[in-house]
Amino acid sequence: MKKCVYFLMLVASFVQVMIPVFANEPVDILKSWALSTQNISEAIYSTNGVHSNKGCDAPNNPCIGKRSEGDPSDPLYPSQWISDWTMFRVFQNVEKNPPPYTNPPATLSPKDYTVSFGTTYYDANYIPTDKEGKGAMLEHYNDYCLPIFPIKDNAYTCSFISLGNKAYFLTYDDRPKNMPPCCLFSPLNHPPRQDFIKHLDYSTRRSQQLNGSIQAYVWQTMLDEGGPLFGYAFNRQASPDVYSSSWYRHPQSFFFSGDTTKANAPIVSQNYTSFRAEKPQAAFTWDKVSQMCPKDNIPTCQLF
């Protein structure tokens, strides 16, 4: 179960995923893409409070990250933003070169990683049409989908969208054979809140990387239990937004463990390149769900 807890925290990813879950045994995802509707309730994952409160009701587990005296204050997301990013799938030399990374990774050789691109859209104020939950986030992967599933060839375009409580997975004309355009990833996987970083532990060691220019956060308990890496880095110094001119600490990167059974992605890093507090346009983001998904009986995802 340790490997079954993590994405879309990208996304994210949702991001950011993100980052969803892994099966203990790799499966051929192209054989079956629809689960029975009675199983969709099982697709609610423990994310330490980032995407749901599952597992956060125990007295000894409030899902609040550890802070020590002298640690910097927590950064916050703007209420609305857009950012392009460069994604590095690091497949070798990761043990001595952990993230966060610069763009491109200064501690690695170009032979150690592949490069792809995408964009994330975020709106903390969005209310979905079904009124279930609040917030919206879309992570769009151009030509190379997020390598967290047991798929060897991820050379296709995909999107993860969270609208309120529900999360969807979309694919396009270059999708693998038999993969549907839309499936329901989870009935409860909301976007990270603006203060989501409170759920992750401040990492003094990782914050010393990149010449101390960042604040790094990871889900340390998960790592200590032998689970996957899930972390974010923010710039330590505030800077003006190119769109709104407001000052804040901008996100630097989102880094996490990928699939190693087929995708050969022990570490993935999404490094933000144009983070700006701009409101996404619904017609090009949130409306994709109504445009691409059936109105009734949306198939549930079978990705792991």
C-alpha positions as CSV (number, residue, x, y, z in Angstrom):
1,M,0.0,0.0,0.0
2,K,3.0,2.3,0.5
3,K,3.3,2.6,-3.3
4,C,-0.4,3.2,-3.7
5,V,-0.7,6.7,-2.2
6,Y,0.9,9.3,-4.1
7,F,0.3,11.2,-7.3
8,L,-1.9,14.2,-8.1
9,M,-0.5,15.8,-5.1
10,L,0.3,16.9,-9.0
11,V,-0.3,17.1,-10.1
12,A,1.1,17.6,-10.3
13,S,1.2,18.2,-10.2
14,F,-1.9,17.8,-9.1
15,V,0.9,18.4,-9.7
16,Q,1.0,18.5,-9.9
17,V,0.0,16.4,-10.1
18,M,0.7,15.0,-8.4
19,I,1.2,12.2,-8.2
20,P,-1.0,9.4,-8.2
21,V,-0.5,5.8,-7.2
22,F,1.4,2.7,-8.2
23,A,0.3,-0.9,-8.3
24,N,2.5,-3.5,-6.5
25,E,2.3,-5.6,-9.6
26,P,2.6,-4.0,-13.1
27,V,-0.5,-4.6,-15.3
28,D,-1.2,-4.2,-18.9
29,I,-3.3,-1.0,-18.8
30,L,-4.4,-1.4,-22.4
31,K,-6.4,-4.6,-21.7
32,S,-9.0,-2.9,-19.6
33,W,-9.8,0.7,-19.0
34,A,-13.2,0.6,-17.3
35,L,-13.8,-0.6,-13.7
36,S,-17.2,-1.3,-12.4
37,T,-18.8,1.7,-10.8
38,Q,-18.9,0.0,-7.5
39,N,-15.1,0.2,-7.3
40,I,-14.8,3.9,-7.9
41,S,-15.1,4.6,-4.1
42,E,-11.8,2.7,-3.7
43,A,-10.0,5.3,-5.8
44,I,-9.6,7.7,-2.9
45,Y,-5.9,8.0,-2.0
46,S,-4.1,9.0,1.1
47,T,-2.1,12.2,0.2
48,N,-1.4,13.5,3.8
49,G,-4.1,16.2,3.3
50,V,-2.9,17.6,0.0
51,H,-5.8,16.2,-2.1
52,S,-8.1,14.6,0.4
53,N,-8.4,14.1,4.2
54,K,-8.2,10.3,4.0
55,G,-6.1,9.1,6.9
56,C,-6.0,12.5,8.6
57,D,-8.7,11.9,11.2
58,A,-6.5,9.9,13.6
59,P,-5.4,11.8,16.8
60,N,-1.7,11.0,16.1
61,N,-1.9,12.0,12.4
62,P,-3.3,15.5,11.7
63,C,-1.5,15.5,8.4
64,I,0.5,18.6,9.2
65,G,4.2,18.7,8.3
66,K,7.0,19.1,10.8
67,R,8.5,22.5,11.4
68,S,11.3,23.5,13.7
69,E,12.3,26.8,15.3
70,G,14.2,28.8,12.8
71,D,12.5,27.3,9.7
72,P,11.2,29.8,7.2
73,S,7.5,30.6,7.0
74,D,5.4,28.6,4.6
75,P,5.0,29.9,1.0
76,L,1.5,30.1,-0.5
77,Y,0.1,29.6,-4.0
78,P,-1.6,32.7,-5.6
79,S,-5.3,32.1,-5.8
80,Q,-5.0,31.8,-9.6
81,W,-2.0,31.1,-11.7
82,I,-0.5,29.5,-14.9
83,S,2.9,28.2,-15.5
84,D,4.8,26.4,-18.2
85,W,7.4,23.9,-17.1
86,T,10.2,21.6,-18.2
87,M,9.9,18.0,-17.1
88,F,13.0,15.9,-16.6
89,R,12.7,12.1,-16.4
90,V,15.9,11.1,-14.6
91,F,16.7,7.5,-15.2
92,Q,20.2,7.2,-13.9
93,N,22.7,8.7,-11.4
94,V,19.9,9.6,-9.1
95,E,21.3,8.2,-5.8
96,K,24.1,10.8,-5.5
97,N,22.1,13.5,-7.3
98,P,18.8,13.9,-5.6
99,P,16.3,16.7,-6.4
100,P,15.5,19.6,-6.4
101,Y,17.3,20.4,-9.6
102,T,18.2,23.5,-11.5
103,N,16.9,23.8,-15.1
104,P,18.7,21.9,-16.6
105,P,20.0,19.8,-13.8
106,A,23.5,21.0,-13.1
107,T,24.5,17.9,-11.1
108,L,23.5,15.6,-14.0
109,S,24.6,14.9,-17.5
110,P,22.1,15.2,-20.4
111,K,22.7,11.5,-20.8
112,D,21.0,11.0,-17.4
113,Y,17.5,12.3,-18.3
114,T,15.0,13.0,-21.0
115,V,13.2,16.4,-21.5
116,S,9.6,17.2,-22.2
117,F,7.3,20.1,-21.6
118,G,3.8,21.1,-20.3
119,T,1.7,23.6,-18.6
120,T,-0.3,23.8,-15.3
121,Y,-3.4,25.9,-14.7
122,Y,-4.8,26.7,-11.3
123,D,-7.9,28.5,-9.8
124,A,-8.6,28.1,-6.1
125,N,-11.9,29.9,-6.4
126,Y,-13.5,27.7,-9.1
127,I,-16.9,26.1,-8.3
128,P,-17.8,23.1,-10.4
129,T,-21.2,22.7,-11.9
130,D,-22.1,19.9,-9.6
131,K,-21.2,22.1,-6.6
132,E,-19.1,19.3,-5.1
133,G,-16.0,20.8,-3.7
134,K,-14.0,23.9,-4.8
135,G,-11.0,24.7,-6.9
136,A,-9.6,23.6,-10.3
137,M,-6.3,22.4,-11.5
138,L,-5.1,21.1,-14.9
139,E,-1.7,19.7,-15.7
140,H,-1.2,19.3,-19.4
141,Y,1.7,17.1,-20.7
142,N,2.7,17.8,-24.3
143,D,3.7,14.7,-26.4
144,Y,5.0,12.8,-23.3
145,C,2.6,11.8,-20.5
146,L,3.5,11.7,-16.9
147,P,5.7,8.6,-16.4
148,I,4.1,7.3,-13.2
149,F,2.1,4.5,-14.7
150,P,3.6,1.1,-15.7
151,I,3.7,2.0,-19.4
152,K,7.0,1.7,-21.4
153,D,6.2,4.2,-24.1
154,N,4.7,7.4,-22.6
155,A,5.0,9.4,-25.9
156,Y,1.5,10.7,-26.0
157,T,-0.3,13.8,-24.8
158,C,-2.4,13.7,-21.7
159,S,-4.0,16.0,-19.1
160,F,-5.0,15.6,-15.4
161,I,-7.9,17.8,-14.4
162,S,-9.3,18.3,-10.9
163,L,-12.7,20.1,-10.8
164,G,-13.8,20.5,-7.2
165,N,-13.6,17.0,-5.6
166,K,-13.4,15.0,-8.8
167,A,-10.3,14.3,-10.9
168,Y,-10.2,13.2,-14.5
169,F,-7.5,11.8,-16.9
170,L,-7.8,13.0,-20.6
171,T,-5.9,11.8,-23.7
172,Y,-5.8,13.0,-27.3
173,D,-5.4,11.8,-30.8
174,D,-2.0,10.4,-30.2
175,R,-3.2,8.2,-27.3
176,P,-2.3,4.5,-27.1
177,K,-4.7,2.1,-28.8
178,N,-7.8,1.3,-26.7
179,M,-7.2,4.2,-24.3
180,P,-10.3,6.3,-23.8
181,P,-10.4,10.1,-24.3
182,C,-11.6,10.5,-20.7
183,C,-11.8,8.5,-17.5
184,L,-12.6,9.4,-13.9
185,F,-9.4,9.2,-11.9
186,S,-11.0,9.7,-8.5
187,P,-14.2,10.9,-6.9
188,L,-12.2,12.8,-4.2
189,N,-8.9,14.3,-5.3
190,H,-9.3,18.0,-5.0
191,P,-6.6,20.5,-6.2
192,P,-4.0,21.5,-3.6
193,R,-5.2,24.4,-1.5
194,Q,-3.2,27.6,-1.5
195,D,-1.6,26.6,1.8
196,F,-1.1,22.9,0.9
197,I,2.6,23.1,1.7
198,K,1.7,22.9,5.4
199,H,1.0,19.2,4.8
200,L,4.7,18.5,3.9
201,D,7.8,18.5,6.0
202,Y,10.4,21.2,5.7
203,S,13.6,19.6,4.5
204,T,16.7,21.5,5.8
205,R,19.0,19.3,3.8
206,R,17.3,19.7,0.4
207,S,16.9,23.4,1.1
208,Q,20.7,23.7,1.2
209,Q,20.9,22.6,-2.5
210,L,20.9,25.1,-5.3
211,N,23.2,27.3,-3.2
212,G,20.5,27.7,-0.5
213,S,18.2,29.6,-2.9
214,I,15.2,27.4,-2.2
215,Q,12.8,26.2,0.4
216,A,12.3,22.4,-0.1
217,Y,9.4,20.3,1.3
218,V,8.8,16.6,1.2
219,W,6.5,14.0,2.7
220,Q,9.2,12.6,4.9
221,T,7.1,10.1,6.8
222,M,6.4,8.4,3.5
223,L,10.1,8.3,2.6
224,D,11.0,6.9,6.1
225,E,8.5,4.1,5.5
226,G,10.2,3.1,2.2
227,G,7.6,4.9,0.1
228,P,8.0,7.2,-2.9
229,L,9.4,10.7,-3.0
230,F,7.0,13.6,-3.2
231,G,8.3,17.1,-2.8
232,Y,8.2,20.8,-3.8
233,A,10.7,23.6,-3.9
234,F,9.9,27.3,-3.7
235,N,12.3,30.2,-4.2
236,R,13.5,31.4,-0.9
237,Q,13.4,35.1,-1.9
238,A,10.2,36.8,-3.0
239,S,10.1,38.4,-6.4
240,P,7.5,40.4,-8.4
241,D,4.9,38.5,-10.5
242,V,5.3,39.2,-14.2
243,Y,1.5,39.4,-14.6
244,S,0.2,41.0,-11.4
245,S,3.3,42.7,-10.0
246,S,2.6,41.2,-6.6
247,W,5.5,39.9,-4.6
248,Y,5.7,36.3,-3.3
249,R,7.9,33.3,-3.2
250,H,7.5,31.6,-6.6
251,P,7.4,27.8,-6.9
252,Q,10.7,26.5,-8.3
253,S,10.0,22.8,-9.0
254,F,7.8,19.8,-8.2
255,F,9.8,16.5,-7.9
256,F,8.7,12.9,-7.2
257,S,9.2,9.2,-7.8
258,G,8.0,7.8,-11.1
259,D,7.4,4.3,-12.3
260,T,10.5,2.0,-12.4
261,T,8.8,-1.2,-13.6
262,K,8.4,0.0,-17.2
263,A,8.7,3.7,-17.5
264,N,12.2,3.8,-16.1
265,A,11.5,7.0,-14.2
266,P,13.0,6.7,-10.7
267,I,12.9,10.5,-10.4
268,V,10.8,13.1,-12.2
269,S,11.1,16.9,-11.8
270,Q,8.9,19.5,-13.2
271,N,10.8,22.8,-13.2
272,Y,8.6,25.9,-13.6
273,T,9.6,28.4,-16.3
274,S,7.0,31.1,-16.5
275,F,5.0,31.1,-13.2
276,R,2.5,33.9,-13.2
277,A,-0.7,34.9,-11.3
278,E,-2.9,34.9,-14.4
279,K,-6.5,33.5,-14.3
280,P,-6.9,30.5,-16.6
281,Q,-9.6,30.7,-19.3
282,A,-12.3,28.1,-18.7
283,A,-12.8,27.4,-22.4
284,F,-9.3,26.1,-22.8
285,T,-9.0,24.4,-19.4
286,W,-11.9,23.3,-17.2
287,D,-14.3,23.0,-20.1
288,K,-12.2,20.2,-21.5
289,V,-14.1,17.8,-19.2
290,S,-17.5,18.6,-20.6
291,Q,-16.0,18.7,-24.1
292,M,-14.3,15.3,-23.9
293,C,-16.1,13.3,-21.3
294,P,-19.5,11.6,-21.8
295,K,-22.3,13.2,-19.8
296,D,-23.2,9.9,-18.1
297,N,-21.3,6.8,-17.2
298,I,-17.8,8.2,-17.4
299,P,-15.5,5.2,-17.3
300,T,-13.3,4.9,-14.2
301,C,-9.5,4.9,-14.9
302,Q,-7.6,1.6,-14.9
303,L,-4.0,3.0,-15.1
304,F,-2.1,0.9,-12.6
